[in-house]
Amino acid sequence: MAKGVALVTGGGRRIGAQICSTLIDDGWYVLVHVRSSVEDAQRLLADASQQRNGEACGQVVIADLSTDEGLQSLIDQTHAILEGQKSVGLGVLIHNASIYNSKDYESVSLEELRLNNRIHIEVPFVLTQALTPSLKAASGCVIGMVDTSLHRAWKDLAHYTASKAGLRQLMMNLAGDLAPDVRVNCVAPGAIMAAPWEAEHFASVIEKVPLGRGGAPEDVANAVSFLVRSTYLSGQVIEVDGGWSVAP
Ligand SMILES: NC(=O)c1ccc[n+]([C@@H]2O[C@H](COP(=O)([O-])OP(=O)(O)OC[C@H]3O[C@@H](n4cnc5c(N)ncnc54)[C@H](OP(=O)(O)O)[C@@H]3O)[C@@H](O)[C@H]2O)c1
C-alpha cells in the first residue's frame, strides 16, 4: 500500500467510480462504499488489480446510509479494515454519495426533505466525526462533492440544493475545526452526467457552458486528485463546470 487508505462513499458507479479508479492510479488503497452497486464495485477493483499483476487495490464496503444502522456499519467496517491493513489512519475521505430528484417545491414531503438532508449533511457530518481520529493520524483530507447551485434558483430542486449548500458550509467549517491536522475542501461539478429524468434540461445547460460541452467523470476525478495532492489547500471549492459559473 503505497500511500494509504481512501474511502469514497457512493463509489460503485458514475462519477464516484471514476474517483475510485483515479485514486487507485494515484497509489491509494480504496474502500469503495456502495449501497446497491456491489457488482460494479467488485468489477472496478478486479480490473484495477488485474492491471497491477494481482496487487490488491481496495475493498468493497456495503452500507445503506439512509439508516443509522447502515451509517454505523460503514464506520465499523472502515475501522476494522484500517486495523486489518495496519494503516496509520485514513488518508482520504470523499463524501460522494448523493440523491438527486426533481420535485415541485409545494409537493416535496417532509420525508423526502429529510432524506436529502440525511444523505448530504447528516451522513458527512457523522462519518467525518467518527473517522476524525483516523484522519488526524494520517494527516488526511476530506472532500465534499457539492454542485454549482449555490445562490441560484434551480427549479423544482429546493430540497436538493438546500442540502448541498449545507454540505458545502459543513466542509468549510470543518476546514477550520479540523486544522491543522486535516484538510477539508469541496469539488463542485457542473453538467457532467445527466440523471435519467433530466436529459432535456441537461442539453439546455450545456448550451450555456463557455467551453461548449459537458464535462466527463475524469474531469471531476482529476480535480479530486489535485486536491488530495495539494497539501497547502484547505477550505477551497473547485468548480468543475467548463466556466458555467461565470457565464453571463
Ligand atoms: N452528475 C453530475 O453531473 C453532477 C453534477 C453536480 C454535482 N454532482 C455531484 O457529484 C457526485 C457524483 O455524482 P453522480 O451523478 O455520479 O452521483 P449519483 O449517481 O446520483 O449518486 C452516487 C451514489 O450515491 C449512492 N447513494 C444514494 N443513496 C444512498 C444511500 N441511501 N446509501 C448509500 N449510498 C447511496 C448510490 O450508490 P449505489 O449505486 O451503490 O446505490 C449512487 O451510486 C454527487 O455528490 C453529486 O451530487 C454530480
The ligand as a MOL file (V3000), in Angstrom:
LIG
                    3D

  0  0  0     0  0            999 V3000
M  V30 BEGIN CTAB
M  V30 COUNTS 48 52 0 0 0
M  V30 BEGIN ATOM
M  V30 1 N -23.7230 14.0060 -12.3050 0
M  V30 2 C -23.4710 15.3060 -12.3730 0
M  V30 3 O -23.4040 15.8980 -13.4660 0
M  V30 4 C -23.2550 16.1000 -11.0920 0
M  V30 5 C -23.4400 17.4850 -11.1110 0
M  V30 6 C -23.2440 18.1910 -9.9250 0
M  V30 7 C -22.8560 17.5470 -8.7610 0
M  V30 8 N -22.6780 16.1900 -8.7840 0 CHG=1
M  V30 9 C -22.2760 15.5250 -7.5320 0
M  V30 10 O -21.1760 14.6430 -7.7900 0
M  V30 11 C -21.3440 13.4280 -7.0470 0
M  V30 12 C -21.3860 12.2350 -8.0160 0
M  V30 13 O -22.4590 12.4290 -8.9500 0
M  V30 14 P -23.2360 11.1860 -9.5870 0
M  V30 15 O -24.2290 11.7600 -10.5210 0
M  V30 16 O -22.2580 10.1870 -10.0550 0 CHG=-1
M  V30 17 O -23.9870 10.6370 -8.2550 0
M  V30 18 P -25.2660 9.6670 -8.1810 0
M  V30 19 O -25.1590 8.6540 -9.2640 0
M  V30 20 O -26.5190 10.4750 -8.1160 0
M  V30 21 O -25.0850 9.0120 -6.7320 0
M  V30 22 C -23.8630 8.4020 -6.3180 0
M  V30 23 C -24.1470 7.2230 -5.4400 0
M  V30 24 O -24.8110 7.5870 -4.2350 0
M  V30 25 C -25.2000 6.3790 -3.6400 0
M  V30 26 N -26.3380 6.5150 -2.7250 0
M  V30 27 C -27.5440 7.0820 -2.9370 0
M  V30 28 N -28.3570 6.8730 -1.8640 0
M  V30 29 C -27.6210 6.1570 -0.9610 0
M  V30 30 C -27.9090 5.6010 0.3220 0
M  V30 31 N -29.1120 5.7060 0.9080 0
M  V30 32 N -26.9280 4.9150 0.9600 0
M  V30 33 C -25.7090 4.7610 0.3770 0
M  V30 34 N -25.3970 5.2460 -0.8370 0
M  V30 35 C -26.3460 5.9300 -1.5080 0
M  V30 36 C -25.5850 5.4190 -4.7880 0
M  V30 37 O -24.9230 4.1880 -4.5260 0
M  V30 38 P -25.4230 2.7570 -5.1380 0
M  V30 39 O -25.3460 2.9050 -6.6360 0
M  V30 40 O -24.4280 1.7920 -4.6040 0
M  V30 41 O -26.8230 2.5110 -4.6390 0
M  V30 42 C -25.0630 6.1600 -6.0280 0
M  V30 43 O -24.3700 5.3230 -6.9390 0
M  V30 44 C -22.6280 13.5710 -6.2260 0
M  V30 45 O -22.3520 14.0020 -4.9350 0
M  V30 46 C -23.4000 14.6500 -6.9800 0
M  V30 47 O -24.2710 15.3970 -6.1750 0
M  V30 48 C -22.8700 15.4530 -9.9170 0
M  V30 END ATOM
M  V30 BEGIN BOND
M  V30 1 1 1 2
M  V30 2 2 2 3
M  V30 3 1 2 4
M  V30 4 1 4 5
M  V30 5 2 4 48
M  V30 6 2 5 6
M  V30 7 1 6 7
M  V30 8 2 7 8
M  V30 9 1 8 9
M  V30 10 1 8 48
M  V30 11 1 9 10
M  V30 12 1 9 46
M  V30 13 1 10 11
M  V30 14 1 11 12
M  V30 15 1 11 44
M  V30 16 1 12 13
M  V30 17 1 13 14
M  V30 18 2 14 15
M  V30 19 1 14 16
M  V30 20 1 14 17
M  V30 21 1 17 18
M  V30 22 2 18 19
M  V30 23 1 18 20
M  V30 24 1 18 21
M  V30 25 1 21 22
M  V30 26 1 22 23
M  V30 27 1 23 24
M  V30 28 1 23 42
M  V30 29 1 24 25
M  V30 30 1 25 26
M  V30 31 1 25 36
M  V30 32 1 26 27
M  V30 33 1 26 35
M  V30 34 2 27 28
M  V30 35 1 28 29
M  V30 36 1 29 30
M  V30 37 2 29 35
M  V30 38 1 30 31
M  V30 39 2 30 32
M  V30 40 1 32 33
M  V30 41 2 33 34
M  V30 42 1 34 35
M  V30 43 1 36 37
M  V30 44 1 36 42
M  V30 45 1 37 38
M  V30 46 2 38 39
M  V30 47 1 38 40
M  V30 48 1 38 41
M  V30 49 1 42 43
M  V30 50 1 44 45
M  V30 51 1 44 46
M  V30 52 1 46 47
M  V30 END BOND
M  V30 END CTAB
M  END
